């Protein structure tokens, strides 16, 4: 419907025009009336008319003065001049103000309908033209953006052309930033992404300093770099909330402000790299470069050590250590790695532990095999938080199904403590107090159970871990301390005793 404003100083004329025809039937709606030019100017802002029907002679500001004032800022609105006099001089003045027609009172219904049909047709054509113009400008803007992102201009001539395109496309800002979004939906394909782009565009269509573009598989918004972070964050929340209602799940990242359009590709690359690491970030947060430094860089032991420790915990029935061991798999290696590598690390550690457990607890093969079958689901998990929860629940469920009888009692727990605390100053006397045993009696039980004396068994555990650390590149004195030997010479003699060669030669022979 197109809005109509009726201006006449006679109330009966105003009311008569409102009812003379069914305006809605012809695509119009009378949204306001005014008794003179001054009142009409006040109504004009509220009504935003597409058509003004104004009496030509009124007290105060007459119809022509009113139209002339309107024309100073609005060339689009159509005007029909209304008069009770066949005044051709006034008609000529009205033509100078680009009026759509001249109606005599009393208004002829058919003549008015004829004008409305012509005016409606003109308005429709103008809207189509404006839409094409707008689409053309948006297309030019998007072409400039995708050109910069895909092929960063390097030559002076290319930069000059880019600046010219920026001016023509109204992109010559002082600073630029990018909000890049990865869009997921239950449906897939480019059409879905294109629809997402239109959804985003509708949300920012009234913002001249926000330009939406599409660069498969991303939907992006070019932002004026002068915007504050809060405004950018609020925009992200608005888009995320609206897209969620349409069942779109978005991951968004800010690329960071740049001063020149030709360097905008660096902002895009930053945002894209952040999105590629979305697996590691808290779900639903807006990502930006400063967040990357906040990712923890915690370093723990290697995968082989975690296999031994997690297996020992399940073997002897010590649940308390399982959650932290499961989480530490995440950090057993280079943390700044890809999602695929972290997932494979979990699959490798858990599969190895479960297979070792299957060999030692054949009487519990059914729940262990069931857990093994589930491990491959890790490939489908979309976020690190879900991976941690899945892995812990998998091991916890298995733990509750294993049978820990008396034979799996205190001695196995002692072995587990040695396996996980080998780098500490472990003494049989102190451990005997922890387990409420006489130290001599505990020593005899330990020898009978393992075949080794306590100190010998501890040496074996330490030397096994020392081999792993040596192959990882640590220096001999570092390894000695890491496995619990306070003096490097003592460690050297122990290593040679059990391995047959020195730590340095062992590393040389195995690397």
C-alpha positions in Angstrom: 0.0 0.0 0.0 1.1 3.5 -0.8 0.6 6.3 1.8 -1.7 9.3 1.0 -1.7 12.7 2.8 -4.8 14.9 2.1 -4.4 18.7 2.7 -7.5 21.0 2.6 -8.8 23.7 4.8 -12.4 22.4 4.5 -13.2 19.5 6.8 -16.0 18.3 4.6 -13.6 18.1 1.6 -11.0 16.2 3.7 -13.6 13.7 4.9 -15.2 13.4 1.5 -11.9 12.5 -0.2 -11.3 9.8 2.4 -14.5 8.1 1.5 -15.0 8.9 -2.1 -13.4 5.7 -3.3 -12.1 2.5 -1.8 -8.4 3.6 -1.6 -7.1 0.1 -0.6 -8.7 -1.4 -3.7 -6.4 0.8 -5.8 -3.3 0.2 -3.7 -3.4 3.3 -1.5 -4.1 4.1 2.1 -5.0 7.5 3.6 -2.6 7.8 6.5 -3.1 11.4 7.4 -5.0 14.7 6.8 -4.1 18.3 7.5 -6.0 21.6 7.4 -3.2 23.8 6.0 0.4 23.8 4.7 2.0 24.3 8.1 0.1 21.4 9.6 0.8 19.3 6.6 4.6 19.9 7.0 4.3 18.5 10.5 2.3 15.5 9.4 4.7 14.8 6.4 7.5 13.5 8.7 5.1 11.1 10.5 3.1 9.9 7.5 6.0 9.6 4.9 3.5 9.9 2.0 3.9 8.5 -1.4 1.1 10.8 -2.7 0.0 14.2 -1.5 -3.4 15.6 -2.5 -3.4 19.3 -1.6 -5.8 22.2 -2.0 -4.2 25.0 -4.0 -5.7 27.9 -2.1 -5.5 27.8 1.7 -5.1 30.3 4.5 -1.5 30.7 5.7 0.8 28.5 3.7 -1.0 27.7 0.5 -0.8 24.4 -1.5 1.9 25.6 -3.9 4.1 26.9 -1.1 3.7 23.7 0.7 4.6 21.6 -2.4 7.6 23.9 -3.1 8.9 23.3 0.4 8.4 19.6 0.1 10.2 19.5 -3.2 13.4 21.0 -1.7 14.1 17.6 -0.1 11.8 15.1 -1.7 11.6 14.7 -5.5 10.0 11.3 -5.3 6.6 12.0 -3.6 3.7 12.5 -6.1 1.4 15.5 -5.8 -2.1 16.2 -7.0 -3.3 19.8 -6.9 -6.9 20.4 -5.8 -8.9 23.6 -6.4 -12.4 24.9 -6.6 -11.4 27.3 -9.3 -10.5 26.7 -13.0 -7.4 28.7 -12.4 -5.0 28.0 -15.3 -2.3 30.4 -13.9 -2.2 28.3 -10.8 -2.1 25.2 -12.9 0.9 26.4 -14.8 2.7 27.1 -11.4 1.8 23.7 -10.2 3.4 22.1 -13.3 6.6 23.9 -12.5 6.6 22.0 -9.2 6.3 18.7 -11.0 2.8 17.8 -9.9 1.1 14.6 -11.2 -2.2 16.3 -12.0 -4.8 19.0 -11.4 -8.2 18.2 -9.9 -11.2 20.5 -9.8 -13.7 20.5 -7.0 -16.0 18.6 -6.7 -13.6 15.8 -7.5 -14.7 13.4 -10.2 -14.3 9.9 -8.9 -13.3 8.4 -12.3 -10.7 11.1 -12.9 -9.2 10.5 -9.4 -9.1 6.7 -10.1 -7.4 7.4 -13.4 -4.7 9.5 -11.7 -4.2 6.8 -9.0 -3.7 4.1 -11.6 -1.0 6.1 -13.4 0.7 7.2 -10.2 0.8 3.6 -8.8 2.4 2.4 -12.1 5.1 5.1 -11.8 5.8 4.3 -8.2 6.2 0.6 -9.0 8.6 1.4 -11.9 10.6 3.7 -9.7 10.9 1.1 -6.9 12.1 -1.4 -9.5 14.7 1.0 -10.8 15.9 1.9 -7.3 16.1 -1.8 -6.4 18.2 -2.5 -9.5 20.4 0.5 -8.7 20.8 -0.7 -5.1 21.5 -4.3 -6.3 24.0 -2.9 -8.8 25.8 -0.9 -6.1 25.8 -3.9 -3.7 27.2 -6.1 -6.5 30.0 -3.7 -7.2 30.8 -3.5 -3.5 30.8 -7.3 -3.1 33.0 -7.7 -6.2 35.5 -5.2 -4.7 35.5 -7.1 -1.4 35.9 -10.6 -2.9 38.6 -9.3 -5.2 40.6 -8.0 -2.3 40.1 -11.2 -0.2 40.9 -13.7 -3.0 43.7 -11.8 -4.8 45.4 -9.2 -2.7 46.5 -6.4 -5.1 50.2 -5.8 -5.0 51.1 -3.7 -8.0 50.8 0.1 -7.8 48.4 0.2 -10.7 46.1 -2.5 -9.1 46.1 -0.5 -5.8 45.1 2.7 -7.7 42.3 0.8 -9.4 41.1 -0.6 -6.1 41.0 2.9 -4.5 39.0 4.1 -7.5 36.6 1.2 -7.1 36.3 1.9 -3.4 35.4 5.5 -4.0 32.8 4.6 -6.6 31.4 1.9 -4.3 31.4 4.2 -1.3 33.9 2.1 0.5 36.6 4.8 1.1 36.6 4.6 4.9 39.5 5.4 7.2 39.5 1.9 8.7 38.0 -1.5 7.9 37.2 -4.7 9.8 35.6 -8.0 8.9 33.0 -10.1 10.8 33.3 -13.5 9.1 30.7 -16.2 9.8 30.7 -19.9 9.2 27.1 -21.0 8.7 25.8 -24.5 9.5 22.3 -25.8 8.9 20.5 -29.1 8.8 20.3 -28.6 5.1 23.5 -28.2 3.0 24.6 -26.6 -0.2 25.3 -23.2 -1.7 21.6 -22.3 -1.8 21.4 -22.5 2.0 24.5 -20.3 2.4 23.0 -17.8 -0.1 19.8 -17.7 2.0 21.8 -17.2 5.1 23.5 -14.2 3.4 20.1 -12.7 2.6 19.0 -13.2 6.3 22.1 -11.4 7.5 21.7 -8.6 4.9 18.1 -8.0 6.1 19.4 -7.6 9.7 21.8 -4.8 8.7 20.1 -3.3 5.6 19.7 0.1 7.3 23.3 0.4 8.2 25.4 2.1 5.4 28.7 1.2 7.2 28.0 -2.5 7.2 28.2 -4.4 3.8 27.3 -8.0 3.6 29.2 -10.3 1.2 29.4 -14.0 0.3 32.7 -15.9 -0.1 31.9 -19.6 0.0 31.7 -21.1 2.5 31.6 -17.9 4.5 29.1 -15.1 5.0 30.9 -11.9 5.9 30.2 -8.3 6.9 32.6 -5.4 6.1 32.5 -3.1 9.1 33.6 0.4 9.4 36.8 0.1 11.5 35.7 3.1 13.6 33.1 0.9 15.3 33.8 0.1 18.9 34.2 -3.5 20.0 30.9 -3.4 22.0 29.0 -2.4 18.9 30.6 -5.2 16.9 29.8 -7.7 19.7 26.2 -6.5 20.0 25.9 -7.0 16.2 27.1 -10.5 16.5 24.7 -11.3 19.3 21.8 -9.8 17.3 22.7 -11.9 14.2 23.3 -15.1 16.2 20.0 -14.8 18.0 18.0 -14.1 14.8 19.8 -16.9 12.8 19.1 -19.4 15.6 15.4 -18.8 15.1 15.9 -19.9 11.5 17.8 -23.0 12.8 21.2 -21.7 11.6 24.2 -22.2 13.8 27.0 -19.7 13.2 30.6 -19.4 14.3 31.8 -15.8 13.9 35.2 -14.2 14.1 36.5 -10.6 13.9 39.5 -10.3 11.6 40.8 -7.1 13.2 40.9 -3.5 11.8 43.2 -2.5 8.9 43.8 1.0 7.6 43.9 0.2 3.9 41.4 -1.7 1.8 44.3 -3.5 -0.1 45.3 -5.1 3.2 41.8 -6.3 4.0 42.8 -9.9 3.1 44.9 -10.1 6.3 41.8 -9.4 8.3 39.9 -12.1 6.4 42.8 -14.6 6.9 42.8 -13.9 10.7 39.1 -14.5 10.9 39.2 -17.6 8.8 42.0 -19.1 10.9 40.1 -18.5 14.1 37.0 -20.2 12.7 39.1 -23.1 11.6 40.1 -23.5 15.3 36.5 -23.2 16.6 36.8 -26.8 17.9 39.1 -25.5 20.7 37.2 -22.3 21.7 34.2 -22.0 24.1 31.1 -22.7 22.1 29.0 -19.7 21.0 31.6 -17.0 21.7 32.7 -14.3 19.2 36.3 -15.1 18.2 39.0 -12.5 17.8 42.7 -12.4 17.6 43.3 -11.6 21.2 41.5 -14.8 22.2 44.1 -17.0 20.6 46.6 -16.1 23.2 44.2 -17.1 26.0 44.0 -20.7 24.9 45.8 -22.6 27.5 49.2 -24.0 26.6 49.4 -26.5 29.4 51.9 -29.2 28.7 51.7 -32.7 30.3 53.4 -36.0 29.7 53.5 -37.8 26.4 50.8 -40.2 25.1 52.8 -43.4 26.1 52.9 -42.2 29.7 49.2 -41.4 29.7 48.5 -44.9 28.3 50.4 -46.4 31.2 48.7 -44.2 33.8 45.2 -44.5 32.5 45.6 -48.3 32.1 46.9 -48.6 35.6 44.0 -46.6 37.0 41.5 -48.9 35.3 43.5 -52.0 36.1 43.6 -51.4 39.9 40.4 -49.4 40.3 41.6 -45.9 41.2 38.9 -43.7 39.7 40.0 -40.3 41.2 42.8 -39.9 38.6 40.7 -40.8 35.5 39.1 -37.3 34.8 42.4 -35.5 34.9 44.1 -38.2 32.8 41.4 -38.0 30.2 41.7 -34.3 30.0 45.5 -34.5 29.7 45.3 -36.5 26.5 44.3 -33.2 24.9 47.7 -31.7 25.8 49.9 -34.7 25.1 51.8 -33.1 22.3 51.7 -29.8 20.4 48.5 -28.0 21.6 48.5 -25.6 18.7 47.5 -28.4 16.3 44.5 -29.2 14.3 41.2 -30.7 15.3 41.8 -33.9 13.4 45.1 -34.5 15.2 43.6 -34.1 18.7 40.8 -36.4 17.8 43.2 -39.0 16.5 45.3 -38.6 19.7 42.2 -39.5 21.8 41.3 -42.5 19.6 44.9 -43.8 19.8 45.3 -43.5 23.6 41.8 -44.8 24.4 42.1 -47.7 22.0 45.5 -48.7 23.3 44.3 -48.6 26.9 41.2 -50.6 26.2 43.2 -53.3 24.2 45.7 -53.6 27.1 42.8 -53.9 29.5 41.1 -56.5 27.3 44.2 -58.6 27.5 44.5 -58.3 31.3 40.8 -58.6 32.2 39.5 -61.2 29.8 36.6 -62.0 32.2 35.3 -58.4 31.5 35.7 -58.6 27.7 32.0 -57.6 26.8 32.0 -54.1 28.4 35.5 -53.4 27.2 34.7 -54.4 23.6 31.6 -52.3 23.8 33.7 -49.3 24.8 36.1 -50.0 22.0 33.3 -49.9 19.5 32.3 -46.5 20.7 35.7 -44.9 20.4 35.4 -44.2 16.7 32.5 -41.9 17.3 35.1 -39.3 18.3 35.6 -38.5 14.6 32.0 -37.0 14.6 32.3 -34.8 17.7 32.2 -31.1 16.9 33.7 -29.5 19.9 36.5 -30.1 22.4 34.1 -29.8 25.4 32.0 -32.6 23.9 35.1 -34.7 23.2 36.2 -34.4 26.9 32.7 -35.2 28.1 32.3 -38.2 25.8 35.8 -39.7 26.7 35.3 -39.3 30.4 31.8 -40.8 30.3 33.1 -43.7 28.2 35.8 -44.6 30.7 33.6 -43.9 33.7 30.9 -46.2 32.4 33.5 -48.9 31.8 34.9 -48.4 35.2 31.5 -49.1 36.8 31.2 -52.3 34.9 34.5 -53.8 35.8 34.9 -56.2 38.6 37.4 -55.1 41.3 37.6 -58.0 43.7 39.9 -58.5 46.7 42.7 -59.6 44.5 42.7 -56.1 42.9 43.2 -54.5 46.3 45.8 -52.5 48.1 48.9 -53.9 46.2 47.4 -52.8 42.8 46.7 -49.4 44.2 50.3 -49.2 45.4 51.5 -50.1 41.9 49.3 -47.4 40.4 50.8 -44.9 42.8 54.3 -45.9 41.8 53.3 -45.6 38.1 51.9 -42.1 38.5 54.2 -40.6 41.1 57.5 -42.2 40.0 59.2 -38.7 39.9 58.6 -38.2 43.6 60.7 -39.4 46.6 58.8 -42.6 47.1 59.8 -44.7 50.2 58.4 -48.1 51.2 58.2 -47.0 54.8 56.0 -43.9 54.0 53.8 -45.9 51.6 53.3 -48.5 54.3 51.9 -45.9 56.6 49.5 -44.7 53.8 48.2 -48.2 53.3 48.3 -49.1 57.0 50.8 -51.9 56.8 54.0 -52.8 58.6 56.8 -51.8 56.1 58.6 -55.2 56.4 55.4 -57.1 55.8 54.4 -54.8 52.9 57.8 -55.4 51.4 57.4 -59.2 51.5 53.9 -58.9 50.0 55.2 -56.7 47.2 58.0 -59.1 46.4 55.7 -62.0 46.3 53.1 -60.1 44.1 55.5 -58.5 41.6 58.6 -60.7 41.7 60.8 -57.6 42.4 61.8 -55.7 45.5 60.1 -52.3 45.9 63.2 -50.3 44.9 64.0 -52.5 42.0 60.4 -52.2 40.7 60.5 -48.4 41.1 63.8 -48.3 39.2 62.2 -50.2 36.3 59.3 -47.7 36.2 61.6 -44.7 36.3 64.0 -46.1 33.6 61.0 -46.9 31.3 59.9 -43.3 31.5 63.4 -42.1 31.2 63.7 -43.8 27.8 60.6 -42.0 26.6 61.9 -38.6 27.7 65.4 -39.2 26.1 63.8 -40.0 22.8 61.8 -36.7 23.0 65.0 -34.8 23.0 65.4 -33.8 26.7 69.0 -33.6 28.0 70.3 -36.3 30.3 70.4 -34.1 33.4 66.8 -33.0 32.7 65.6 -36.6 32.4 67.3 -37.6 35.6 65.3 -35.0 37.5 62.1 -35.7 35.6 62.0 -39.3 36.7 62.9 -38.8 40.3 66.8 -39.1 40.5 68.3 -36.1 42.3 71.8 -36.8 41.0 72.6 -37.3 37.4 75.5 -39.6 38.1 73.3 -41.9 40.1 70.7 -41.9 37.3 73.5 -42.7 34.8 74.6 -45.7 36.7 71.1 -47.0 37.2 70.3 -46.6 33.5 73.4 -48.5 32.5 72.6 -51.2 35.0 69.2 -51.9 33.6 69.6 -51.0 29.9 73.2 -52.0 29.4 74.3 -48.7 27.8 74.5 -45.1 28.8 71.5 -42.7 28.4 73.3 -40.8 25.6 74.2 -43.9 23.7 70.6 -45.2 24.1 69.3 -42.0 22.5 71.8 -42.1 19.7 71.0 -45.7 18.9 67.2 -45.1 18.8 67.0 -41.8 16.9 
